[in-house]
Amino acid sequence: MNNWKKDDTFLSKWLNNELSDAEKEAFESSQDGIEFLKLIEATEELKAPEYDIHRELSELKNKISSSTAAPKKTIFMQPVFRLAVAAALLLAVTLTYLLTNSGTTISTGLSEQEIVVLPDGTEVKLNANSTLTYDEKKWPQNRRVKLSGEAFFNVTSGNTFSIITETGITTVLGTSFNVKSRLETLDVFCFTGKVRVTVNEESINLNPGMTVRFTGPDLIKAETKSVDDGPSWMNGITNLEDVPLPVALAELKHIFGVSIEYDGSLDSVIYNGAFPHEKPEAAFKLVLDNLGLDYSYDSDTRLLKVIGPNP
């Protein structure tokens, strides 16, 4: 039942973490909930402008003293317009509420990895060039993080745990799984427990060994694999399956911290394979030689140039 469409107080209850886990999960898995979560994540990155109260009071007094009295008008609002005004007021209140609550952000640079322990003991291993954001003050009532990049999660049991990415939302109660969100593509692999992935209004439940990939709003593939102890990148190996060349090049950039010169003419080339993180030259060979591409690498400037197909 879509309670949020019938209860005028539903959104305020949601913002104040007064919903049950079932109500919260149902709402955040809906299209309306996804849009509100995106709004929250966007506004949390904003900064409120500096406010000089003395200057504003002075300007207000000047306007009052220089203005002339104008005849009063009575304005009657149509029901639709009143609804729009109410929505605008709700948005303003929501933005004010969110702007006063900043979060904690942890980022890894190119070729860096980091382990983050969240307030409930949940362990997150961030891969290279990734960012994790969460609100420590609200954590006991709202276990929600924003992820850009790739991370492996080992979530402690408790209330609903949500990972917000550019493409969709991954929701769990207590499990271990890998989430990767880069270049509008979302990859989720479940290692233990159960994971729910929601993109737009489509939700898929993953059991151990199941993996899904979305590119934008579209489900690209869903399959079952053998379950290991964790993702290969935690053991120093990046494994890529059915990814276009720009994605493979982006992984080389994230892992080795190199600059890449590429003209975009081979975007349709698909790569399947793996490369170790120890030596960049070996990784370039495993990726580009296997694709039959000519390239050059300057170790001094750390510039990798993809020239084109081998002559």
ABEGO torsion letter per residue (X at the ends): XBAAAABAAAAAAAAAGABBAAAAAAAAABAAAAAAAAAAAAAAABBBBBBBAAAAAAAAAAAAAABBBBBBBBBBBBAAAAAAAAAAAAAAAAAAAAAABBBBBBBBBBGBBBBBBBAAGBBBBBBBGBBBBBBAAAAAABBBBBBBEBBBBBBBBEBBBBBBBAABBBBBABBBBBBBBBGGBBBBBBABEBBBBBBEABBBBBBBGBBBBBBEABBABBBBBBBBAEBAAAAGBBBBBGBBAAAAAAAAAAAAGBBBBBAGAAAABBBBEBBBAABAAAAAAAAAAAAGBBBBBBAAAGBBBBAEBBX
